[in-house]
């Protein structure tokens, strides 16, 4: 009887279940703070890694442009790939990209050349690139125009590829040298003379990067870009490519202020490097 009564009381007694331990508010705040600190440490590292990947890809792209230009020269008795500003090519002649039609330019507005692939499949460089349109764009160029993503981020040094197809032997950088054949590239040397570079979307226009190397008119009539962590991808006449980092605010300000033309002091380190690698005086 005693056993039965005890069992009944045990059965009727409420069962006390222990809840698993939970975070307190302070503990939750500590965890959130730790996550925020880790994110703050990791995000800059991830951004740097992404920029390094973009830099490597842009250098690869511009190197392929340069190799295509060298193959063109090999097939044409050493003559450089033709380059020309809009309006200065002879009728029926197409330079490295097709600027034979006045509307075929790029920019930040609704220019037809922003998205017209025919510009690149009909240009002289296209067969040497296997018509790979993606090569013409820097992966770090994230500035779309009003009518879509621009196809091209690179332009050609205006002193390079100046051949007889040009009207009046156009040279806005007189008396600086122009180069028609590979054998002309002596000053600067092929390893120092750049051929292609990334250009600012605010001046990219026709693929012809106008140069102003004279101290009396120092500046950038067309502005190189600064997509790669304040650096710009360049290819050189000897075939190598690299990213050059700007050390002054002149070109960075040009991007921020959406400037086409940028003035610079003849003592500006970025202008001096650029001018010395673009051309030379006789």
C-alpha positions as CSV (number, residue, x, y, z in Angstrom):
1,X,0.0,0.0,0.0
2,X,2.8,2.3,0.9
3,X,4.5,1.5,-2.3
4,X,1.4,2.1,-4.4
5,X,0.7,5.5,-2.7
6,X,4.3,6.6,-3.3
7,X,4.2,5.6,-6.9
8,X,0.9,7.5,-7.4
9,X,2.4,10.7,-5.9
10,X,5.5,10.3,-8.1
11,X,3.3,9.9,-11.2
12,X,1.2,13.0,-10.4
13,X,4.2,15.2,-9.6
14,X,5.0,17.7,-12.3
15,X,8.1,16.9,-14.3
16,X,10.7,19.7,-14.1
17,X,12.6,20.0,-17.5
18,X,15.7,22.0,-17.6
19,X,15.9,24.5,-20.5
20,X,19.2,24.6,-22.5
21,X,21.3,27.6,-21.7
22,X,20.6,30.7,-23.8
23,X,22.7,33.8,-24.8
24,X,22.2,36.8,-22.7
25,X,21.8,40.2,-24.4
26,X,25.4,41.1,-23.5
27,X,26.7,37.9,-25.0
28,X,24.8,38.6,-28.2
29,X,26.2,42.1,-28.4
30,X,29.7,40.7,-27.9
31,X,29.2,38.2,-30.7
32,X,27.9,40.9,-33.1
33,X,30.8,43.1,-32.2
34,X,33.3,40.3,-33.0
35,X,31.6,39.6,-36.3
36,X,31.8,43.3,-37.2
37,X,35.5,43.5,-36.3
38,X,36.2,40.4,-38.4
39,X,34.2,41.8,-41.4
40,X,36.1,45.1,-41.0
41,X,39.4,43.1,-41.2
42,X,38.3,40.9,-44.1
43,X,36.5,43.3,-46.4
44,X,39.6,45.4,-47.3
45,X,41.5,42.2,-47.9
46,X,38.8,40.9,-50.2
47,X,38.7,44.3,-52.0
48,X,42.4,44.2,-52.5
49,X,42.2,40.6,-53.8
50,X,39.5,41.7,-56.3
51,X,41.6,44.6,-57.5
52,X,44.6,42.4,-57.9
53,X,42.5,40.0,-60.0
54,X,41.2,42.9,-62.1
55,X,44.7,44.2,-62.6
56,X,46.0,40.8,-63.7
57,X,43.1,40.5,-66.2
58,X,43.5,44.0,-67.6
59,X,47.3,43.5,-68.1
60,X,46.5,40.2,-69.8
61,X,43.9,41.9,-72.1
62,X,46.2,44.7,-73.1
63,X,49.1,42.3,-73.7
64,X,46.8,40.4,-76.2
65,X,46.1,43.7,-78.0
66,X,49.8,44.3,-78.2
67,X,50.6,40.8,-79.5
68,X,47.9,41.3,-82.1
69,X,49.5,44.6,-83.2
70,X,52.9,42.9,-83.4
71,X,51.4,40.1,-85.6
72,X,49.9,42.8,-87.9
73,X,53.4,44.4,-88.2
74,X,54.9,41.0,-89.0
75,X,52.4,40.6,-91.8
76,X,52.9,44.1,-93.2
77,X,56.7,44.6,-93.6
78,X,57.1,46.1,-90.1
79,X,54.5,48.8,-90.5
80,X,52.7,49.5,-87.3
81,X,49.0,48.9,-86.8
82,X,47.3,52.0,-88.2
83,X,45.8,54.5,-85.7
84,X,43.8,57.6,-86.5
85,X,41.6,60.2,-84.8
86,X,38.0,60.6,-86.1
87,X,37.9,62.5,-89.3
88,X,41.5,62.0,-90.3
89,X,41.5,58.8,-92.3
90,X,41.3,58.6,-96.0
91,X,38.1,57.4,-97.6
92,X,37.7,53.6,-97.6
93,X,40.5,53.1,-95.0
94,X,39.8,51.5,-91.6
95,X,42.4,51.8,-88.8
96,X,42.8,49.4,-85.8
97,X,39.1,50.0,-84.9
98,X,36.5,51.2,-87.4
99,X,36.2,55.0,-87.1
100,X,35.4,55.5,-90.7
101,X,31.8,56.5,-89.8
102,X,31.7,59.8,-87.8
103,X,29.1,58.4,-85.3
104,X,31.2,55.4,-84.4
105,X,32.8,56.7,-81.2
106,X,32.4,55.8,-77.5
107,X,31.6,58.0,-74.5
108,X,29.4,58.3,-71.4
109,X,26.2,59.3,-73.2
110,X,24.3,57.5,-76.0
111,X,27.2,57.2,-78.5
112,X,26.5,54.4,-81.0
113,X,30.0,53.0,-80.6
114,X,29.4,52.1,-77.0
115,X,27.6,48.9,-77.9
116,X,28.2,48.4,-81.6
117,X,30.4,45.3,-82.0
118,X,30.8,46.0,-85.7
119,X,33.4,48.6,-84.8
120,X,35.7,45.8,-83.6
121,X,34.9,43.0,-85.9
122,X,35.6,45.2,-88.9
123,X,38.8,46.9,-87.6
124,X,42.3,45.8,-88.7
125,X,43.2,44.4,-85.3
126,X,40.1,42.0,-85.1
127,X,41.5,39.1,-87.2
128,X,44.6,39.0,-85.0
129,X,42.4,38.6,-81.8
130,X,40.1,36.0,-83.2
131,X,37.3,38.6,-82.9
132,X,37.3,38.2,-79.1
133,X,35.4,41.3,-78.2
134,X,35.9,40.9,-74.4
135,X,39.6,41.7,-74.8
136,X,38.8,45.4,-75.6
137,X,37.4,46.0,-72.1
138,X,39.1,46.4,-68.8
139,X,37.4,44.3,-66.0
140,X,37.9,47.2,-63.6
141,X,36.0,49.6,-65.9
142,X,32.6,49.7,-64.1
143,X,31.3,53.0,-65.5
144,X,28.5,52.3,-68.0
145,X,27.3,54.8,-70.5
146,X,23.7,56.0,-70.8
147,X,23.0,53.4,-73.5
148,X,24.7,50.4,-71.8
149,X,28.1,48.9,-71.0
150,X,30.8,50.2,-73.2
151,X,32.7,47.6,-75.3
152,X,36.2,49.3,-75.1
153,X,38.4,50.6,-72.3
154,X,41.7,50.8,-74.2
155,X,43.1,53.3,-76.7
156,X,46.2,53.6,-78.8
157,X,49.0,56.1,-78.3
158,X,48.4,58.8,-80.9
159,X,52.0,59.0,-81.9
160,X,52.0,55.3,-82.9
161,X,50.8,53.9,-86.2
162,X,51.0,57.2,-88.1
163,X,51.1,55.9,-91.7
164,X,50.2,57.3,-95.1
165,X,46.5,56.6,-94.6
166,X,46.4,59.7,-92.4
167,X,45.4,63.0,-94.0
168,X,48.1,65.6,-93.8
169,X,50.3,63.4,-91.6
170,X,48.3,64.5,-88.5
171,X,50.6,65.3,-85.5
172,X,49.1,67.6,-82.9
173,X,52.2,67.1,-80.7
174,X,54.8,68.8,-83.0
175,X,57.7,68.6,-83.0
176,X,57.5,65.2,-81.2
177,X,58.3,62.1,-83.2
178,X,55.6,59.9,-84.7
179,X,56.1,56.2,-85.5
180,X,55.1,54.4,-88.7
181,X,57.3,51.3,-88.5
182,X,58.7,49.1,-85.8
183,X,62.2,50.2,-86.8
184,X,61.2,53.9,-86.1
185,X,60.9,53.1,-82.3
186,X,64.3,54.1,-81.1
187,X,63.6,57.0,-78.8
188,X,62.1,55.9,-76.4
189,X,63.3,52.3,-76.7
190,X,60.7,49.6,-77.5
191,X,60.7,48.6,-73.8
192,X,59.8,52.1,-72.8
193,X,57.4,53.2,-75.6
194,X,53.8,52.5,-74.8
195,X,51.3,51.5,-77.5
196,X,48.0,50.9,-75.7
197,X,46.7,52.0,-72.4
198,X,43.4,52.3,-70.5
199,X,41.7,55.6,-71.2
200,X,39.3,57.6,-69.1
201,X,35.6,57.0,-70.2
202,X,35.2,60.8,-70.4
203,X,37.7,61.1,-73.3
204,X,37.8,57.6,-74.8
205,X,36.0,58.7,-78.0
206,X,37.7,57.3,-81.1
207,X,40.5,55.0,-79.8
208,X,43.2,57.6,-80.7
209,X,44.9,58.8,-77.5
210,X,46.1,62.3,-78.3
211,X,49.5,63.2,-76.7
212,X,50.9,66.5,-75.5
213,X,54.5,65.9,-74.6
214,X,55.8,69.5,-74.9
215,X,56.6,71.4,-71.7
216,X,55.0,74.5,-73.3
217,X,51.7,72.6,-73.5
218,X,51.9,70.1,-70.7
219,X,48.8,68.1,-69.9
220,X,46.5,65.4,-71.1
221,X,44.3,66.3,-74.1
222,X,43.0,62.8,-73.7
223,X,43.3,61.3,-70.2
224,X,44.6,57.9,-69.3
225,X,42.5,56.0,-66.7
226,X,43.1,55.1,-63.1
227,X,40.8,52.0,-62.8
228,X,43.4,49.7,-61.1
229,X,43.7,51.1,-57.6
230,X,44.9,54.5,-59.0
231,X,47.0,52.7,-61.6
232,X,46.6,52.3,-65.4
233,X,47.4,49.3,-67.6
234,X,50.0,49.9,-70.4
235,X,51.4,47.7,-73.2
236,X,54.8,48.5,-74.7
237,X,56.3,48.1,-78.2
238,X,58.6,45.2,-77.1
239,X,55.5,43.2,-76.2
240,X,55.4,43.4,-72.4
241,X,52.6,45.0,-70.4
242,X,52.3,46.4,-66.9
243,X,50.2,48.6,-64.6
244,X,51.7,52.0,-63.7
245,X,50.5,53.7,-60.6
246,X,49.9,57.5,-60.7
247,X,51.5,59.4,-57.8
248,X,49.8,62.8,-58.1
249,X,46.1,63.8,-57.9
250,X,46.0,65.2,-61.5
251,X,44.6,62.2,-63.2
252,X,42.5,61.0,-60.3
253,X,40.9,64.4,-60.2
254,X,40.2,64.2,-63.9
255,X,38.2,61.0,-63.3
256,X,36.3,62.4,-60.3
257,X,35.5,65.7,-62.1
258,X,34.5,63.9,-65.3
259,X,37.1,65.9,-67.3
260,X,38.0,65.2,-70.9
261,X,41.1,67.4,-71.0
262,X,43.4,67.8,-68.1
263,X,46.1,70.4,-67.6
264,X,49.3,69.6,-65.7
265,X,52.4,71.4,-64.7
266,X,55.6,70.4,-66.7
267,X,57.0,69.5,-63.3
268,X,54.1,67.0,-62.6
269,X,55.6,63.5,-62.1
270,X,52.7,61.7,-63.8
271,X,52.8,63.9,-66.9
272,X,56.6,63.6,-67.1
273,X,56.4,59.8,-67.0
274,X,53.6,59.7,-69.5
275,X,55.2,62.1,-72.0
276,X,58.6,60.3,-71.8
277,X,56.9,56.9,-72.5
278,X,54.7,58.2,-75.3
279,X,57.3,59.9,-77.7
280,X,60.4,61.9,-77.9
281,X,61.6,65.1,-79.6
282,X,63.8,64.8,-82.7
